[in-house]
Amino acid sequence: MDTASYVTPEEVRLALRKLHLEDTETNPELALRSALADDLKPVDARGRWKPSSLVILAGVFVLALLGVFLYFSLGRSL
């Protein structure tokens, strides 16, 4: 039998690995980036990832809450 026409298991593994790395649904990092990206323009003019305005607003809100917590827990004792 001629084995040149058969696909080896290693070639199948490499092809599946490549397919899963490029797929945004199976790659957790890409899925998270696409979920948190801006809906209208996920990439800016320079090719960098652009976060959603909701993510930025939530980050500012969390930082404000953290600041208030630190002020009232540490600031009052000084």
Biopython code that builds the backbone (N, CA, C, O; Angstrom):
import numpy as np
from Bio.PDB.StructureBuilder import StructureBuilder

atoms = [
    (1, "MET", "N", (0.837, -1.185, 0.000)),
    (1, "MET", "CA", (0.000, 0.000, 0.000)),
    (1, "MET", "C", (0.877, 1.242, 0.000)),
    (1, "MET", "O", (1.950, 1.273, 0.601)),
    (2, "ASP", "N", (0.395, 2.244, -0.681)),
    (2, "ASP", "CA", (1.113, 3.509, -0.737)),
    (2, "ASP", "C", (0.634, 4.396, 0.406)),
    (2, "ASP", "O", (-0.544, 4.748, 0.462)),
    (3, "THR", "N", (1.527, 4.760, 1.310)),
    (3, "THR", "CA", (1.149, 5.583, 2.469)),
    (3, "THR", "C", (1.247, 7.068, 2.186)),
    (3, "THR", "O", (0.945, 7.876, 3.064)),
    (4, "ALA", "N", (1.657, 7.452, 0.998)),
    (4, "ALA", "CA", (1.793, 8.880, 0.684)),
    (4, "ALA", "C", (0.437, 9.566, 0.581)),
    (4, "ALA", "O", (0.359, 10.778, 0.783)),
    (5, "SER", "N", (-0.620, 8.845, 0.278)),
    (5, "SER", "CA", (-1.929, 9.465, 0.114)),
    (5, "SER", "C", (-2.731, 9.507, 1.418)),
    (5, "SER", "O", (-3.808, 10.100, 1.458)),
    (6, "TYR", "N", (-2.226, 8.894, 2.462)),
    (6, "TYR", "CA", (-2.941, 8.888, 3.734)),
    (6, "TYR", "C", (-2.518, 10.064, 4.602)),
    (6, "TYR", "O", (-1.401, 10.571, 4.493)),
    (7, "VAL", "N", (-3.424, 10.480, 5.454)),
    (7, "VAL", "CA", (-3.153, 11.560, 6.396)),
    (7, "VAL", "C", (-2.700, 10.940, 7.706)),
    (7, "VAL", "O", (-3.339, 10.027, 8.229)),
    (8, "THR", "N", (-1.600, 11.442, 8.225)),
    (8, "THR", "CA", (-1.086, 10.903, 9.483)),
    (8, "THR", "C", (-1.849, 11.505, 10.658)),
    (8, "THR", "O", (-2.425, 12.586, 10.530)),
    (9, "PRO", "N", (-1.861, 10.833, 11.781)),
    (9, "PRO", "CA", (-2.525, 11.400, 12.968)),
    (9, "PRO", "C", (-1.895, 12.723, 13.413)),
    (9, "PRO", "O", (-2.589, 13.599, 13.928)),
    (10, "GLU", "N", (-0.604, 12.864, 13.218)),
    (10, "GLU", "CA", (0.053, 14.122, 13.601)),
    (10, "GLU", "C", (-0.431, 15.288, 12.741)),
    (10, "GLU", "O", (-0.600, 16.398, 13.245)),
    (11, "GLU", "N", (-0.654, 15.049, 11.465)),
    (11, "GLU", "CA", (-1.181, 16.101, 10.591)),
    (11, "GLU", "C", (-2.598, 16.491, 10.984)),
    (11, "GLU", "O", (-2.971, 17.662, 10.914)),
    (12, "VAL", "N", (-3.382, 15.505, 11.395)),
    (12, "VAL", "CA", (-4.741, 15.796, 11.848)),
    (12, "VAL", "C", (-4.703, 16.612, 13.135)),
    (12, "VAL", "O", (-5.469, 17.562, 13.289)),
    (13, "ARG", "N", (-3.817, 16.248, 14.060)),
    (13, "ARG", "CA", (-3.682, 17.005, 15.310)),
    (13, "ARG", "C", (-3.284, 18.444, 15.044)),
    (13, "ARG", "O", (-3.853, 19.366, 15.628)),
    (14, "LEU", "N", (-2.304, 18.645, 14.161)),
    (14, "LEU", "CA", (-1.857, 20.002, 13.842)),
    (14, "LEU", "C", (-2.962, 20.817, 13.166)),
    (14, "LEU", "O", (-3.125, 22.004, 13.447)),
    (15, "ALA", "N", (-3.711, 20.177, 12.282)),
    (15, "ALA", "CA", (-4.803, 20.884, 11.607)),
    (15, "ALA", "C", (-5.904, 21.270, 12.597)),
    (15, "ALA", "O", (-6.434, 22.379, 12.527)),
    (16, "LEU", "N", (-6.251, 20.371, 13.513)),
    (16, "LEU", "CA", (-7.267, 20.677, 14.524)),
    (16, "LEU", "C", (-6.792, 21.756, 15.493)),
    (16, "LEU", "O", (-7.564, 22.631, 15.885)),
    (17, "ARG", "N", (-5.524, 21.691, 15.875)),
    (17, "ARG", "CA", (-4.977, 22.712, 16.766)),
    (17, "ARG", "C", (-5.029, 24.086, 16.101)),
    (17, "ARG", "O", (-5.388, 25.073, 16.742)),
    (18, "LYS", "N", (-4.675, 24.150, 14.823)),
    (18, "LYS", "CA", (-4.713, 25.413, 14.086)),
    (18, "LYS", "C", (-6.149, 25.922, 13.971)),
    (18, "LYS", "O", (-6.399, 27.119, 14.115)),
    (19, "LEU", "N", (-7.086, 25.018, 13.712)),
    (19, "LEU", "CA", (-8.489, 25.395, 13.601)),
    (19, "LEU", "C", (-9.017, 25.945, 14.916)),
    (19, "LEU", "O", (-9.731, 26.948, 14.921)),
    (20, "HIS", "N", (-8.679, 25.311, 16.028)),
    (20, "HIS", "CA", (-9.166, 25.763, 17.328)),
    (20, "HIS", "C", (-8.497, 27.054, 17.781)),
    (20, "HIS", "O", (-9.122, 27.840, 18.494)),
    (21, "LEU", "N", (-7.269, 27.298, 17.399)),
    (21, "LEU", "CA", (-6.607, 28.544, 17.782)),
    (21, "LEU", "C", (-7.205, 29.744, 17.064)),
    (21, "LEU", "O", (-7.265, 30.837, 17.627)),
    (22, "GLU", "N", (-7.647, 29.553, 15.830)),
    (22, "GLU", "CA", (-8.195, 30.666, 15.056)),
    (22, "GLU", "C", (-9.664, 30.915, 15.339)),
    (22, "GLU", "O", (-10.167, 31.995, 15.028)),
    (23, "ASP", "N", (-10.358, 29.968, 15.908)),
    (23, "ASP", "CA", (-11.784, 30.098, 16.166)),
    (23, "ASP", "C", (-12.001, 30.893, 17.442)),
    (23, "ASP", "O", (-11.440, 30.563, 18.488)),
    (24, "THR", "N", (-12.818, 31.944, 17.359)),
    (24, "THR", "CA", (-13.035, 32.789, 18.538)),
    (24, "THR", "C", (-13.920, 32.126, 19.581)),
    (24, "THR", "O", (-13.854, 32.490, 20.755)),
    (25, "GLU", "N", (-14.742, 31.168, 19.186)),
    (25, "GLU", "CA", (-15.636, 30.529, 20.151)),
    (25, "GLU", "C", (-14.919, 29.499, 21.008)),
    (25, "GLU", "O", (-15.328, 29.255, 22.143)),
    (26, "THR", "N", (-13.858, 28.890, 20.492)),
    (26, "THR", "CA", (-13.161, 27.871, 21.267)),
    (26, "THR", "C", (-11.944, 28.414, 21.986)),
    (26, "THR", "O", (-11.420, 27.747, 22.878)),
    (27, "ASN", "N", (-11.479, 29.595, 21.634)),
    (27, "ASN", "CA", (-10.343, 30.206, 22.293)),
    (27, "ASN", "C", (-10.882, 31.171, 23.349)),
    (27, "ASN", "O", (-11.488, 32.180, 22.988)),
    (28, "PRO", "N", (-10.684, 30.901, 24.632)),
    (28, "PRO", "CA", (-11.278, 31.745, 25.678)),
    (28, "PRO", "C", (-10.784, 33.197, 25.642)),
    (28, "PRO", "O", (-11.558, 34.120, 25.897)),
    (29, "GLU", "N", (-9.521, 33.397, 25.332)),
    (29, "GLU", "CA", (-8.996, 34.763, 25.292)),
    (29, "GLU", "C", (-9.646, 35.577, 24.177)),
    (29, "GLU", "O", (-10.045, 36.721, 24.396)),
    (30, "LEU", "N", (-9.755, 35.001, 22.997)),
    (30, "LEU", "CA", (-10.385, 35.707, 21.889)),
    (30, "LEU", "C", (-11.878, 35.900, 22.123)),
    (30, "LEU", "O", (-12.442, 36.918, 21.724)),
    (31, "ALA", "N", (-12.520, 34.930, 22.766)),
    (31, "ALA", "CA", (-13.946, 35.060, 23.068)),
    (31, "ALA", "C", (-14.182, 36.196, 24.060)),
    (31, "ALA", "O", (-15.139, 36.956, 23.913)),
    (32, "LEU", "N", (-13.322, 36.318, 25.063)),
    (32, "LEU", "CA", (-13.455, 37.397, 26.037)),
    (32, "LEU", "C", (-13.178, 38.746, 25.397)),
    (32, "LEU", "O", (-13.879, 39.723, 25.664)),
    (33, "ARG", "N", (-12.148, 38.799, 24.547)),
    (33, "ARG", "CA", (-11.851, 40.052, 23.848)),
    (33, "ARG", "C", (-12.993, 40.484, 22.951)),
    (33, "ARG", "O", (-13.352, 41.661, 22.931)),
    (34, "SER", "N", (-13.563, 39.560, 22.214)),
    (34, "SER", "CA", (-14.659, 39.930, 21.320)),
    (34, "SER", "C", (-15.909, 40.301, 22.105)),
    (34, "SER", "O", (-16.698, 41.125, 21.641)),
    (35, "ALA", "N", (-16.110, 39.718, 23.272)),
    (35, "ALA", "CA", (-17.272, 40.059, 24.089)),
    (35, "ALA", "C", (-17.132, 41.432, 24.721)),
    (35, "ALA", "O", (-18.123, 42.141, 24.896)),
    (36, "LEU", "N", (-15.907, 41.813, 25.066)),
    (36, "LEU", "CA", (-15.678, 43.103, 25.718)),
    (36, "LEU", "C", (-15.281, 44.208, 24.747)),
    (36, "LEU", "O", (-15.045, 45.340, 25.168)),
    (37, "ALA", "N", (-15.206, 43.900, 23.462)),
    (37, "ALA", "CA", (-14.806, 44.892, 22.471)),
    (37, "ALA", "C", (-15.972, 45.805, 22.131)),
    (37, "ALA", "O", (-17.135, 45.480, 22.370)),
    (38, "ASP", "N", (-15.629, 46.956, 21.566)),
    (38, "ASP", "CA", (-16.630, 47.906, 21.117)),
    (38, "ASP", "C", (-17.430, 47.281, 19.978)),
    (38, "ASP", "O", (-16.859, 46.656, 19.085)),
    (39, "ASP", "N", (-18.749, 47.450, 20.012)),
    (39, "ASP", "CA", (-19.592, 46.809, 19.015)),
    (39, "ASP", "C", (-19.452, 47.445, 17.630)),
    (39, "ASP", "O", (-19.512, 46.747, 16.618)),
    (40, "LEU", "N", (-19.268, 48.750, 17.584)),
    (40, "LEU", "CA", (-19.195, 49.417, 16.291)),
    (40, "LEU", "C", (-17.819, 49.316, 15.650)),
    (40, "LEU", "O", (-17.707, 49.012, 14.462)),
    (41, "LYS", "N", (-16.773, 49.569, 16.430)),
    (41, "LYS", "CA", (-15.408, 49.490, 15.904)),
    (41, "LYS", "C", (-14.542, 48.761, 16.922)),
    (41, "LYS", "O", (-13.986, 49.402, 17.815)),
    (42, "PRO", "N", (-14.410, 47.427, 16.815)),
    (42, "PRO", "CA", (-13.624, 46.684, 17.797)),
    (42, "PRO", "C", (-12.125, 46.937, 17.697)),
    (42, "PRO", "O", (-11.386, 46.661, 18.642)),
    (43, "VAL", "N", (-11.662, 47.467, 16.544)),
    (43, "VAL", "CA", (-10.235, 47.753, 16.341)),
    (43, "VAL", "C", (-10.121, 49.197, 15.882)),
    (43, "VAL", "O", (-10.864, 49.628, 15.001)),
    (44, "ASP", "N", (-9.183, 49.961, 16.480)),
    (44, "ASP", "CA", (-9.025, 51.352, 16.081)),
    (44, "ASP", "C", (-8.172, 51.462, 14.812)),
    (44, "ASP", "O", (-7.853, 50.453, 14.184)),
    (45, "ALA", "N", (-7.808, 52.691, 14.440)),
    (45, "ALA", "CA", (-7.071, 52.932, 13.192)),
    (45, "ALA", "C", (-5.671, 52.317, 13.221)),
    (45, "ALA", "O", (-5.132, 51.971, 12.170)),
    (46, "ARG", "N", (-5.086, 52.179, 14.388)),
    (46, "ARG", "CA", (-3.739, 51.602, 14.514)),
    (46, "ARG", "C", (-3.755, 50.086, 14.619)),
    (46, "ARG", "O", (-2.694, 49.464, 14.660)),
    (47, "GLY", "N", (-4.927, 49.480, 14.662)),
    (47, "GLY", "CA", (-5.029, 48.033, 14.758)),
    (47, "GLY", "C", (-5.058, 47.512, 16.179)),
    (47, "GLY", "O", (-4.939, 46.306, 16.395)),
    (48, "ARG", "N", (-5.212, 48.390, 17.145)),
    (48, "ARG", "CA", (-5.270, 47.968, 18.542)),
    (48, "ARG", "C", (-6.709, 47.694, 18.957)),
    (48, "ARG", "O", (-7.654, 48.235, 18.383)),
    (49, "TRP", "N", (-6.855, 46.839, 19.973)),
    (49, "TRP", "CA", (-8.171, 46.478, 20.494)),
    (49, "TRP", "C", (-8.788, 47.678, 21.185)),
    (49, "TRP", "O", (-8.117, 48.382, 21.939)),
    (50, "LYS", "N", (-10.059, 47.911, 20.930)),
    (50, "LYS", "CA", (-10.783, 49.045, 21.516)),
    (50, "LYS", "C", (-11.871, 48.505, 22.440)),
    (50, "LYS", "O", (-12.783, 47.818, 21.980)),
    (51, "PRO", "N", (-11.789, 48.807, 23.742)),
    (51, "PRO", "CA", (-12.799, 48.270, 24.666)),
    (51, "PRO", "C", (-14.137, 48.980, 24.505)),
    (51, "PRO", "O", (-14.212, 50.101, 24.002)),
    (52, "SER", "N", (-15.165, 48.315, 24.934)),
    (52, "SER", "CA", (-16.510, 48.870, 24.888)),
    (52, "SER", "C", (-16.624, 50.013, 25.898)),
    (52, "SER", "O", (-15.936, 50.027, 26.918)),
    (53, "SER", "N", (-17.494, 50.960, 25.599)),
    (53, "SER", "CA", (-17.697, 52.077, 26.530)),
    (53, "SER", "C", (-18.331, 51.581, 27.830)),
    (53, "SER", "O", (-18.123, 52.183, 28.883)),
    (54, "LEU", "N", (-19.089, 50.512, 27.771)),
    (54, "LEU", "CA", (-19.682, 49.945, 28.979)),
    (54, "LEU", "C", (-18.611, 49.352, 29.895)),
    (54, "LEU", "O", (-18.721, 49.445, 31.118)),
    (55, "VAL", "N", (-17.583, 48.748, 29.315)),
    (55, "VAL", "CA", (-16.476, 48.206, 30.103)),
    (55, "VAL", "C", (-15.709, 49.337, 30.777)),
    (55, "VAL", "O", (-15.323, 49.220, 31.940)),
    (56, "ILE", "N", (-15.488, 50.418, 30.060)),
    (56, "ILE", "CA", (-14.783, 51.574, 30.638)),
    (56, "ILE", "C", (-15.605, 52.180, 31.768)),
    (56, "ILE", "O", (-15.065, 52.510, 32.824)),
    (57, "LEU", "N", (-16.900, 52.325, 31.552)),
    (57, "LEU", "CA", (-17.776, 52.882, 32.585)),
    (57, "LEU", "C", (-17.808, 51.991, 33.823)),
    (57, "LEU", "O", (-17.781, 52.495, 34.946)),
    (58, "ALA", "N", (-17.866, 50.685, 33.636)),
    (58, "ALA", "CA", (-17.858, 49.765, 34.772)),
    (58, "ALA", "C", (-16.529, 49.833, 35.519)),
    (58, "ALA", "O", (-16.506, 49.758, 36.747)),
    (59, "GLY", "N", (-15.425, 49.975, 34.792)),
    (59, "GLY", "CA", (-14.115, 50.109, 35.440)),
    (59, "GLY", "C", (-14.020, 51.376, 36.277)),
    (59, "GLY", "O", (-13.493, 51.349, 37.390)),
    (60, "VAL", "N", (-14.524, 52.479, 35.753)),
    (60, "VAL", "CA", (-14.521, 53.736, 36.509)),
    (60, "VAL", "C", (-15.393, 53.610, 37.750)),
    (60, "VAL", "O", (-15.033, 54.104, 38.818)),
    (61, "PHE", "N", (-16.530, 52.954, 37.615)),
    (61, "PHE", "CA", (-17.436, 52.770, 38.747)),
    (61, "PHE", "C", (-16.793, 51.913, 39.836)),
    (61, "PHE", "O", (-16.912, 52.222, 41.022)),
    (62, "VAL", "N", (-16.119, 50.845, 39.438)),
    (62, "VAL", "CA", (-15.436, 49.975, 40.406)),
    (62, "VAL", "C", (-14.303, 50.728, 41.095)),
    (62, "VAL", "O", (-14.112, 50.582, 42.302)),
    (63, "LEU", "N", (-13.553, 51.528, 40.348)),
    (63, "LEU", "CA", (-12.479, 52.319, 40.954)),
    (63, "LEU", "C", (-13.033, 53.357, 41.931)),
    (63, "LEU", "O", (-12.433, 53.609, 42.976)),
    (64, "ALA", "N", (-14.169, 53.955, 41.595)),
    (64, "ALA", "CA", (-14.783, 54.918, 42.506)),
    (64, "ALA", "C", (-15.243, 54.231, 43.793)),
    (64, "ALA", "O", (-15.039, 54.756, 44.888)),
    (65, "LEU", "N", (-15.854, 53.075, 43.661)),
    (65, "LEU", "CA", (-16.274, 52.330, 44.858)),
    (65, "LEU", "C", (-15.080, 51.912, 45.707)),
    (65, "LEU", "O", (-15.136, 51.965, 46.935)),
    (66, "LEU", "N", (-14.010, 51.501, 45.057)),
    (66, "LEU", "CA", (-12.800, 51.137, 45.782)),
    (66, "LEU", "C", (-12.201, 52.349, 46.496)),
    (66, "LEU", "O", (-11.730, 52.232, 47.627)),
    (67, "GLY", "N", (-12.217, 53.496, 45.850)),
    (67, "GLY", "CA", (-11.725, 54.717, 46.480)),
    (67, "GLY", "C", (-12.548, 55.114, 47.694)),
    (67, "GLY", "O", (-11.993, 55.506, 48.721)),
    (68, "VAL", "N", (-13.860, 55.018, 47.585)),
    (68, "VAL", "CA", (-14.732, 55.341, 48.721)),
    (68, "VAL", "C", (-14.495, 54.354, 49.861)),
    (68, "VAL", "O", (-14.444, 54.754, 51.024)),
    (69, "PHE", "N", (-14.352, 53.090, 49.544)),
    (69, "PHE", "CA", (-14.095, 52.099, 50.572)),
    (69, "PHE", "C", (-12.779, 52.379, 51.293)),
    (69, "PHE", "O", (-12.714, 52.353, 52.522)),
    (70, "LEU", "N", (-11.728, 52.647, 50.508)),
    (70, "LEU", "CA", (-10.431, 52.918, 51.130)),
    (70, "LEU", "C", (-10.456, 54.208, 51.942)),
    (70, "LEU", "O", (-9.818, 54.287, 52.992)),
    (71, "TYR", "N", (-11.175, 55.209, 51.475)),
    (71, "TYR", "CA", (-11.246, 56.459, 52.218)),
    (71, "TYR", "C", (-11.916, 56.267, 53.579)),
    (71, "TYR", "O", (-11.431, 56.764, 54.596)),
    (72, "PHE", "N", (-13.030, 55.544, 53.586)),
    (72, "PHE", "CA", (-13.755, 55.390, 54.834)),
    (72, "PHE", "C", (-13.153, 54.316, 55.745)),
    (72, "PHE", "O", (-13.390, 54.341, 56.952)),
    (73, "SER", "N", (-12.385, 53.382, 55.198)),
    (73, "SER", "CA", (-11.796, 52.371, 56.054)),
    (73, "SER", "C", (-10.416, 52.793, 56.564)),
    (73, "SER", "O", (-10.102, 52.565, 57.732)),
    (74, "LEU", "N", (-9.599, 53.395, 55.724)),
    (74, "LEU", "CA", (-8.259, 53.804, 56.139)),
    (74, "LEU", "C", (-8.173, 55.297, 56.455)),
    (74, "LEU", "O", (-7.428, 55.695, 57.351)),
    (75, "GLY", "N", (-8.906, 56.105, 55.748)),
    (75, "GLY", "CA", (-8.830, 57.548, 55.926)),
    (75, "GLY", "C", (-9.369, 58.033, 57.249)),
    (75, "GLY", "O", (-8.853, 59.007, 57.797)),
    (76, "ARG", "N", (-10.372, 57.399, 57.772)),
    (76, "ARG", "CA", (-10.959, 57.831, 59.029)),
    (76, "ARG", "C", (-10.078, 57.464, 60.226)),
    (76, "ARG", "O", (-10.149, 58.103, 61.276)),
    (77, "SER", "N", (-9.241, 56.423, 60.058)),
    (77, "SER", "CA", (-8.414, 56.020, 61.190)),
    (77, "SER", "C", (-7.174, 56.902, 61.341)),
    (77, "SER", "O", (-6.550, 56.912, 62.402)),
    (78, "LEU", "N", (-6.813, 57.637, 60.299)),
    (78, "LEU", "CA", (-5.621, 58.501, 60.401)),
    (78, "LEU", "C", (-5.903, 59.824, 60.999)),
    (78, "LEU", "O", (-4.995, 60.643, 61.142)),
]
sb = StructureBuilder()
sb.init_structure("model")
sb.init_model(0)
sb.init_chain("A")
sb.init_seg("    ")
for serial, (resi, resn, name, xyz) in enumerate(atoms, 1):
    if name == "N":
        sb.init_residue(resn, " ", resi, " ")
    sb.init_atom(name, np.array(xyz, "f"), 0.0, 1.0, " ", f" {name:<3s}", serial, name[0])
structure = sb.get_structure()
